[in-house]
Structure formats: C-alpha cells, structure tokens
C-alpha cells in the first residue's frame, strides 16, 4: 500500500514540477508585437484624446494617466519610425497641395472656415459631404497626374514601411486600465480588440461579468 502511495506522490510531484517549469518558461519568454501594432496603439490613444477634446468629456484620473503614460512609452519608437521614413521635400510639397485642396473643397462653416471632425489617427480632419467628396476626388486625380513619378515612389516607400512594420519586436510594457476607470461619455469600443490583444486592458472585470451571466443561465 505504501509503495502505491509513494508512486502516486512521485507522479503528482512530476506533474507539479512540469507545470512550474512551463510557468517559468512562459514568464521568461518575452511578449512580442509588431511595429505596426505599436503605431496602431499610438494612433488609437491619440484619437481618443482628440475625441475627448472634441466632446469635452471628463475622463477619470486613472484613465488620463493610463492614456498619457502609454503614449509616452511608445513615442520614442514612433519618432524613430518617422525619422527613418521622413518626407522628402517633393512629398512635403505634394502633401501641402493636397491639404489645400481638402481645405477648399470640404464643408465650410457659416464664417467660411473649414469644418473639422476628429481624425481616426489622432487630431482633426476636414469634413466632407457627398458633393464635397466628389469635388475633392476630382482635384486629387489631377494632382496625382501632376505628381505621377512621385506617386510611384510613394507606393514603393509604403511597401518598405509595411514590411518593416510587420517585423516582430518585444512588446512595450504598457500599463492596464479597467473599463470602470474610464469615465462617463467616453467610448473606446472600436479599440477594445486592439487593446486586449496588446495587453492594455485589465480584462478581470469582463471575465467576472461573463461568469455571472453564465451562473444566471
């Protein structure tokens, strides 16, 4: 009987040791992401800031800290990416002309100033209705014909950027936020999947809610 117990204890001990080794291995293994994901997080956080400014919402202090902290830790990486693929003088001229077209063809406010709305990549952008969009598109086609060779270079450059940004790197050490710490009238719904995958959201509350729903069934 004692031999059987000893054998069982050894089996349990081996299983326990195996699990401990797996946990240690998982802890040592760095969590990976891509530069594109870092860019996506950066754009999402800045867009949330723009929306808060636009709607004059009042975020909780925890949310403001989370947002600014995470922006700050990835800003150096964003700056490096931007410096590697910085605009040429010709591209700056093209973009300036493109912005002028947008400024002139977008919806105008009563005072004659361009109408602005939050930009998904952060900041603001010109607002277009169906008619304004058609007019803008026509003018952009003319502009692209004018800068035909530059457009080819831009397409090649964008392929290089996409390849570079797709490379896996170590994920930044983001801090997490609970959904209950965000604040009233602030939505991050369109970024939930991104933030969960990149480990910026504390999902414990979400798991508890799911657990309660399952218990009620």
CORBEL-V782795 format. One line per field, one symbol per residue. ss: DSSP state (a for helix, b for strand, c for the rest). phi: phi as a letter, one per 40 degrees, with the letter a starting at -180 (. if undefined). burial: + if it has 24 or more other ideal C-beta (glycine too) atoms within 12 Angstrom, else -. Layout:
# CORBEL-V782795
ss->???
phi->???
burial->???
This chain:
# CORBEL-V782795
ss->caaaaaaaaaaaaaaaaaaaaaaaaaaacccbbbaaaaaaaaaaaaaaaaaaaaacccccaaaaaaaaaaaaaaaaaaaaaaaaccccaaaaaaaaaaaaaaaaaccbcccccbcbbbcccccbbbcccaaaaaaaaaaaaaaaaacaaaaaaaaaaaaaaaaaaccbbbccccccbcaaacccccccaaaaaaaaacccbccaaaaaaaaaaaaac
phi->.ccccccccccccccccccccccccccccccbabcccccccdcccccccccccccfcbccddcccdccdccccbddccccdcccbccccccccccccccccccccccbcdcgcccbbdcdchgbaccbcdccccccdcccccccccbdccdcccccccccccccccccbcccccccbcccbchcgbbbdcbddcccccgbbcccccccccccccccc
burial->--------------------------------++++++++++++++++++++------+---+--++--++--+--++--+---+--------+---+--+++-+++------+---+---+---+++-------+--++--+---+--+--------------+-----++-++++++-+++--+-+--+--++--+-++----------------
